[in-house]
Amino acid sequence: MTQHSMMKTSFLAAALFAFGPLAAHAQDTKFIAQTDRLIVKYKDAADNAKGAQPMRVPDRVRQALIDRAGQQYGATLRALRATAGGANVMQLNRAMALDEARKLAAELMARDPDVEYAEPDRIMVPLAVPNDARYGEQWDLFEARGGINAPAAWNKATGSGINVAVIDTGYRPHADLAGQILPGYDFITTGVIANDGGGRDADASDPGDWAPAGSCAAGVPAQDTNSSWHGTHVAGTIAAKTNNGSGIAGVAYNAKVVPVRVLGRCGGYTSDIADAIVWSSGGTVTGVPANANKARVLNLSLGGSGTCDTTTQRAIDSARSRGAVVVVAAGNANVDAANSNPANCSGVIAVAAVNRNGGRASYSNYGNVVDLAAPGGDNGAGILSTLNAGTTTPAGDSYATYMGTSMAAPHVAGVAALMLSANPSLTPDEVEAKLKSSARAFPATCTGCGRGIVDAAAAVNAALPAAAAAVPAQNETELNNTIPAANAVTVSGTVVNGTVAATNDNDYFVVQVPAGKTLTATLTPAAGSDFDLYAYNAAGTQQATSTNGLGVADAVSTANTAAATQARYVRVRYHAGAVGKYTLKFTW
């Protein structure tokens, strides 16, 4: 029997969790609360969402301030590379505890008022707990108590036309994934972590993430660990070939998987993961070829502890602005997921794990940030999926059962793909809302597990377009160039037909958003136009922005968390290309 954990540690001492696959013994989940990098963003650094080149090397004045900050902690820092968001990854000359790294970041911000933010470049790791049995039936797909009711969804949607990014350890070729894998990318920048002899490249295959004892940090792992083939397991749950007479069935078996490698030996850096999130969703990452297979769903079965860092949050916001649904494992520490990153980031769908009886798995995190639950397994009844038989380096195809919230998340990612194949016009907020409203009640105790267990059939039914729903439409009315002159939009679903008449034109719209609702505005420009989209609260403070390139749609969302209706303003602004017409859809 194969027993595996879903969590890997990272290079030197920079990880948050330790994880490694084991056979017939418990998995080491010891923390590595250290890093040897900082992420530093300057206020005048441009992100490269429109192809701009981020600053790579600080000038002499800034470097002097960096040097003085480092001297307080006996450390030196040098610019290593730029992120997609325009921040610099700064390499420390030594590993330091995360608390010390946070203090160093704060010291740098105190010395240099031009620093927008500075934070440790923490390492995320895959999430799972070990199991001790291989269970050869996919109870997670069809059983009434703990399953997701997939068969009833498949006569309406199978995932056709939808790409799902598996941001993980990469993939191994497997007979049950043949034809399901699209070209991806390896975002690991550090050779020790990559374990494949190089840095970033177009080969997203998984060479193995085995780790000798003590190779990730002092005492981590406690003993030699085998390769996890974690991304291959996740990919199989989402999109394994179905009706082929062998192997297993995938949740969205006609969807395609875009493998994005961010985790290797000991885990992976936050900065690499953030770039992968941006790229997977169709964003620009300097030095990386454009993604020809933009993903509508991103699965992140990885994580660590602590608050959501700015780098990850901005990457998630960027992905969501391009229409991507971001699904994240809640974590396996049996604690409040409010302290599990990126499950605690805004805009993600955080997934807890249930056992075969539909109750909370013993290891699963819980709490208010959790949106819903899905099968993760427990007590020997795990999730069967594709794997590789290699102990360290690759060998032949195999299957194995794993348990963890890393197994729960791809069930939800797969259902999201089913929903989008049934109705591609759904926004990320609409997908999340329909997943939660259609979830079925827990048949056993699952406190803090969100709205219920994901129900594939009910979610697809909720996603299907209404039979004869008329789309309200209205025309933009000038002059609406300021907030006080904003055009009012009063019906959810309204599509505004507007025109940017000049390069200095601004079009403002106002919506009275009910308490507890989230306003989403989606801007579609003409092919030769580049217009930007902004959202503001009732006081006129900017809440969200979307600045995609020429001819690309933009979307912003802003929530009303107050107890009463509040105004929200949406602004369309010229950026580049031709002036001209656009449509702007409002939903709440």
N, C-alpha and C positions, 0 to 999 in steps of 0.2 A: 504494500500500500504506500502511496505517496503522501507525504505530509509536508505542507509548505506554509510559509508565512508570506505575507504580502508587503513586507516593509523592508527596505534596504537602507543601509546607512550611507554616509557620504565621505568624500575625500578628506584626508587628514582628520581634522576635528570639527568639520563644519556642518555636521548633520544635526537634525532634530530627533530622529528616531533611528534605532538600529533594527534591521530586519534581515533575515536570511532564511532560505528554504532549508528545512531539515527533514530527515527521514527517521521516523520512529522516536523522536525526542522533542521536547518543548523548544519553541523558538525564543531566541534572545531578543528582547524588545527594549534593551537599555538605551537611554538617551545619550546623544552626543551633543551637548549644549555648548558647542564652540563653532567658530568660523575663522577663516583667514581672509575675508573680504568684506568691504563695505560697498553700498550703493549710494552714490552721491549725485543729486540732481541740482543743477544751477538754474536760477530763475530765467536766465537769458538763453538757455539751451533749447533749441528747437527739437521737437520730436520729428520723426521722419514719416509720419502718416501720409505726407504728401511728397515724400521722396527727399526731404531735407537731410543733410548730413549732420548728425549729432556731434557735439564737441567731444574729442577723444583725449586731448592732453590739456590739463589746466595751464593757464599762463603763469608767469613767474610770481606774480603777486598772490594768486590763489594757491600756487604750490607752496609758497612760503607759509601761508596760513595753515595749509594741510600739514606741513612739516612741524610747525609749532604745536599744533593739536596732537600730533603723533608723539612728540617728545614727552608729553605729560604721561604717556602710557608706555614709553620705551618702544615705540613702534614707528616704522616708516611705511608710507603708502605710495604706490605708483599707479598711474592710470593703466588699466588692463585692456578694457574694451568699452564700447558704447552699447547701450540697450536700444531696443526699438523705440522706447519712450523718451530717448534723449539723455538718459542718466549715464553716468560713468560707473563702471565696476572698478573699484580700487583694490589692488592686491596688497595685503598686509605682509610684512616680513615674518610674521609668526602667527600661529593660531592663538586665539584668545577666547575666553568664556563669552557667551552671548551678552551677559550683563555688562562685562567690561567693554565689549564692542559697542553696545548701546551708549555707554557713557562717552566713548571716544566719538561716536557720531554726534552726540549732543554737544560735546566740546567743539567740534568743527563748526556746527551750526551757530554756536555762541560767538565764535571768532569771526565768522564770515557771514554777514547779513545777506549776501547774494546766494546762499545755499537755500534752495526751496525745501529740500528734505534730504536727510541722510539716515541710513539704517543698515543693520547687519545684512549681509547677503546669506541668509539662512538656507539650509538645505531641507528640501521636502523629500519624503520617502514614501514608497508604496504602503498601503494600509491593509493589513490582514492579520488573522490569528491562525495558528496551525490547526490542522485536523488530524484525526488518527484513523480514518476509514475512507475508502473509496466507495461511493454510493452510485450505482450504475443507472439510476433513473433520474430524469429531470423533473423532480417534484416541483421545482421552482417555477416551471412554466404552466402547470395545469392543475395542481392539487388545490382543493377548495379552501383550505385553511391558510397555508403559507404561500401559495402560488400566485402568479400574476394574471391568470385567465388569458393567456396568449392565444390558444387555438380559436377562440371566439373573435379575436381581432383580425386573424389572418385572411378571412374571406373579404375584408374591406381594405386592408393595407398590409404590405410586406416590407416597406422601407425603400421601394424603388425610387431612384433619383436622388437619394439623400446620402451625403457623406458624413461619417462620424469619425472625428479625430480621437484616437486613443493616445493620450499624452502620458507616456509610461516608459517601459524598459525597451521599447521596440517590439519586433515580432520575429517569430521563426516561421519559415514556410511550412505549411501543414496541408495534408490532403483535404482536410475539412475546411480550409480557408482558401483553397485554390480558386482564383478568379474573384476573390472578395477583397483583396488588398490593392490599394492604389499607391502610387509613388508618394513617399513621405520624406522625412528629413531627420537627421541626427543633430540635435542642438547641444550636445554635451561638448563643452569647450576644454575640459581638462582631461588629459590623456590617462591619468590614473583612474579616474571615474569611468571614462569611456571604455577602457579595457579592450579596445580594438585597434590600438596602434596609432590613433590619430584623434583629431578634434572634430569640429563640425564638418559634415559632409552629407551627401544625398543618400547615403546608405543607412536606412533606419532599421536594418536587421539587428537582432539581439545576439551578441557574441557570448553572452553569459555574464552574470553579475556575482559569481562566487567570490567569497572574501576569506582569506586566511585569518585566523584568530589574531586580534589586535591590530589589524591592518587599517581600520577606520579611525580608531582612537584608542587610548589606553583601555584595554579590557573589552573593546568592542570590535568585532563580535567576540564573545567569550570563547568560542571555538570555531574551527573552520566551518563555513556555511556553503551550501551548494547553490547553484544557479536557480533562480526562481521562475524564469520564463513568464514573468508576471503579465507583461503586456499581451502575450499570446493567449493567456487564459482569459483576460478581459475581452480581447477581440472576439474570441469564440462565443462568449455569452451574447455579444451584440449581434454578430453577423455570420456565424458558422453556416456552411452550406446545409440546405434542408431538402428533404425529399430526394436525396441522392443514394439512399439505401445503406448508408453507413454513418458511423459517428453520431454526432449530436445535432440538435436544431438550434439555430440562433433566434433571438427575439425578433430582430428585424433582418431576416435572412436575405432580402434583396437589397439591403443597403450596402454601401462600400465603406471599408475602413481605411483611414489615412493614418498610418503609424507615425508617431512623432516621438522620437527617442530623447528623453530628458533624464532618465534614471539609469545608473550603472552601478558599478561596485561602490557600495557605501551610500548610494542615494543620488541626489542631484541638487544643484544650486537654484535658489529662487530666481536669479537673474536669467538663467537658461530657460527655466520653466515659463517665466513671464514672456520671453521672446517667442517661445513655442506657442503660447496662447494667442499672441498677436498674429503670428504667421498662419496658424491653423485656420483662423477665421478669415483669412484673406488680407491681412494687414502687411505692411512693409517692414522688413527687418534688414538693416544694412548688411551687405555682404552675403545675403542669402537669396537665392533665386526666388522669384514670385511663386506662390503656391497655385498651381494650375487646378487643384482639386479642393476648392474652398469647402470647409466643413460647416454644416448647419448645427451640428451637435458636437460638443467637446466633452470627453469623459476624463476626469482627473481622479483616479483611484490612488491618491497620494496625499501626504500632508505631514504636518508637524504641530507643535503647540505654539501658543501665543496669539496675540491679536493679528488681525489681517494687516499685512504690511502694505505700504503705499504702492510699491512696485507691482505686487500681485493685483491689488485692487484696480490700478489703472489699466493693467493688461486685460482684466476681466471686463472693465467698462468699455475698452476698445473693441473687444470681441463682440460684446452685446450690441454695440453701435452698428456692427455689420450684420446683425440678425442672428448671431450664434447663441444657442442655448448651452449654458455651462453647468454640467452636472458634476458634483463633488461628493466623495465619500465622507461621511460624518466623523469617522475615526473609531479606533478600537480600544480605547482606554477605559471604557465604562465610566466616563465623566461627562460633565456638561460640555457639549460641542461649542459653546461660546469661547472656549479656549483652544479650539482646534482650527488650524489654518491650512487650507483656504476655505474650509466649510463655513467659517464665520465671516467670510467676505460678503459684501453686498451684491445682490443680483444673481447669486448662484442658487442652484437647487441642491440642497444638502440632504443626503440620503442616509437614514439609519438602516440597520439590518434586523430582519426578523428570522426566527427559526422556523422549522417545518410546521409547527403548530400555530404560527402567526403571532407569536409573542416576541418581545424584544430579546434579541440574542444577548447572551450574558456579557459579551465584550463590547457591545455597541454603545457608542456615545449617544447622547440624548439632549433634549433641551429646546428652548424657544427658537434657536436658529435652524433646527431641523424642519424640513418641509414635509417629507413623507418617508415611507419605509419601503423596502423591497427585500426579497429573499437573500440572505447572506449565509445562512446555515448556522448550526450549533450542535453540540452534543453528538458529534460523529456524522450528522447528516449535512453534508456540504453541497457545494455547487459544482457540478461536473462540467468541465470545459476542456478545450484543446490545450496541449502542452507539448514539451519536448522531453525526450527520455534522457538527455545528457545530464550527468551529475555536475560537471563544470562547463565544458565546451559542448556545442550542439551534437546531438545524436539523431535518432529517428523520431518519428511522430509518436505521441502518446496522448493519453487523457488522464486527468486527475481531478479530484474534488478538493477545493479550497474553501475556507470560510473567512468571512470578514465583510466589513462595509465596502471594501474594494470589489467584492463580488456583487453587493447590492447595487452600487452605483451604475454598472453597465446594464442592469435590467431597466433602470429608469432611462438611461441614455437610449437604449433600444426602443423603448416605448415612445420616447420623444421623436425618434426617427420615423416610427410608424405614423405618428400624428402629423408630422410635416410632409410625409409622402401623401397623406390623405388631403392635406390642406397646406400647401407650401407658403401661403400668405401669412400664416400665423407669426406673430412677433414672439420674442423670448418671454415677455411677460404674459402673453396669452397662453403659451405652452405651459408655463408654470401654473397659472391660475386654473387651467383645465385639468392638469395632472392632479392638482390638490382637490378640486371640487368633485372629480370623478373617482377619487380613491375610495376603497371600500373600508368599512369599519374593521378594527382589529378584533379577531375572534378570541384573543388572549391578551393578557396585560402587556401594554407597550406604552408606558408613561413617557412623555417627552419624545415621541416618535413622529410627530407631525400629524397630518390630517388623516392618515390611514395607509393601507398597503396599496401600492400602485396597481391599478386594474387596467390592463392593456385594452380590453374590448371597450370598456366604458370611456377610456381616454380617447380612443379613436372615434367613437361615436360623438363625443363632445367636440372633437376637432373638425368633424365634417361640416362644410359650409351649410348654412341654413337654406332650405329648399328655395324659398322665394323672397329672401331678405333683400329689400331695396336698400341700395347704398345712398345715404343722404349726400347731397353735393351742394356746394355753394361757391361763389366766385369771390376772390379777394377784392376788396374795395379800397382804393386810395382816397385820401392819404392815410396810411397806417404805418408811418415810418418811426413812431415812438410808442412807448408803452401806454401812455394815456390815450393814444389814438388807435389802439389795437382793435382788430376785427374780432367780434365775439363768435365763438363756436359753441353750440349748445347741445348737440346730439352726438353721442358716441358713435363712431363709425363714419362720421362726416369726412368727405374728401373735398378739400379746397383746391380750386383751380386758380393758380396764381401766376404772376409775372414779375421777374426781376428786370426792371426796365432800364436800369443803368448800373454802372459799377459801384455807385455809392448808395444804391437803393437798399433799404431795410424794410422787411414786411413783418409786422407783429400781429399775433393772435392771442386771445385770452379765452381760457376755459375755467369755469367755476367747477372745481373738482370736489366731489363729495368726500366726506371723511372716510378714511381707510382705503380710498381708491388710488390707483397709480395711472397717471396720464402718460400715454405713449404717442409720440408724433413721428411719422415716417415720411421723409422727404424724397421724392423721386424727380431728379432734374432731367432735362433733355440730354441727349448723348454727348453733346459738345460743351456742356456747362458744368461748372464746379461751384455749387452753392453750399454753404455751411449752415448748421442747425444748432440752435441754443435753446435752453429752457431756463426759466427764472421763477422764483417763488413770488409770493404776494408783495414782498418788499422790494422786488427787483434784483435780488441777489442771484447770481448765476448758479444753477444747480447741476446742469449737465450740458455737454457739448458733443457734437459729432462732426468731424472734419475730413470725411473721406474724399477721394480724388475725383477726377474728371468723369462725369457720367455715372458715378456710383451713388447709390441711395444712402441716405443718412437717417439715423433714428436716435431719439433721446427719450428718456423716461424720467419722471419726477413724481414722487409719492406724496400724498397728503396724509401725514400721520397724526394730524390734529383731530380733535373731537368734533369739529364743525367744517362746513364747506369753506374752501379757500381758493383764491385765484391762482392760476398758473399761466405764465406767459411763454409763448414760443416765438422765436425770431428766425427768419430766413435772411441770410446775408450773402452777397456776392463774394466769391473768392478768386476765381480764374475762369478762363474760357469765355464762351459766348454768354451774353445776357439772353434772357428769354423765359420760356414757360416752365412751370413745375407743377406737380401735385403734392399735396400735403394731407396725409390721413391722420385723424385724431381718434384714439380709442381710450376708454377709461372704464 
